[in-house]
Amino acid sequence: MLFKQRHKIINWMFQKIKYIFPILLLGIWLSFPSCKHGPLMEDPDPNPIDTTVNPIDTVPVDTTTVDTTMMGVPCDPNVVYFDLDVLPILQSNCAFSGCHDAASAEDGVVLESYETVMQTADVEAFNLNDSEIYEVLVDNDLDERMPPEPTSALSSEQINIIATWILQGAEDLECDPNTAGCETENVSFSGFVAPLLQSHCAGCHSGGSPSGGVDLTTHSNVAVYADNGKLYGAIAHEPGFESMPQGADQLDECTIDKIKSWIDAGALDN
Ligand code: HEC
């Protein structure tokens, strides 16, 4: 009798074990995720700034203070401004007919404005190696290098300006370069005129066959056009002269006044 009873109990246990066993497994399984994912669920992120890549931290300028009406807002010497610094290089070296103006759009790349640059030139803010627009400037393969042969590479200063602009976030920041008024006294060739011609004009007016036969890379050449009135006529858009820089916005008034002052003072090699 006792034996039968025991047998029954064992039988019953064997029947139930097929339910108990899965329930046990389920219990074990449920206890795992709670320790695995626990910490994540407890506190999503007490301090998002610490754990998120925050691009603004790497830009040495407070972009919240910048808007599009920049009258009176001084330029920060540590910031590269697209319109002031980058665009003239692109316009003078790349954004012309047969290359990267809107009509030609070689390789689909148009380098005429901030918008077209951002849309077509593979600019990856903060990342030089992923920015095609930078890569082509420093490519050792001369078939890939821009501007293409026989034009020489951009100067290291120009490449640096474009690189710095990308590393600062490839933004369209603006400022007023003439907050202190326009200083037209004692304008020097080496300090003002030559760098300006280099960034705004030399892309077309240098090399073996400069545009219009006008080479603007040496003082003696520039002095010729200063003396015959063509330099001022061209940049001031006077009637009877070709308007320069070709295909780009006119230079700002202060820049034109400064060049005029340098010409009027004798176009010295100073
Ligand atoms: C995108 C190319 C390009 C850029 C950039 C450019 N030029 Fe020119 N420039 C030309 C061409 C092309 C001509 C010849 C125009 C013609 O004769 O039809 C020319 C002609 C000139 C002439 C002769 C004008 C005349 O009426 O005889 C001067 C001076 C000149 N450029 C100065 C400049 C200066 C200064 C800059 C920069 C501020 C500049 N250019 C930027 C393409 C350019």
Residues whose N, C-alpha, C, O or C-beta is under 5 A from the ligand:
A	BS01	HEC	Q91 S92 F96 H200 C201 C204 S211 G212 V214 Y225 K230 L231 A234 G240 F241 E242 M244 P245 Q246 G247
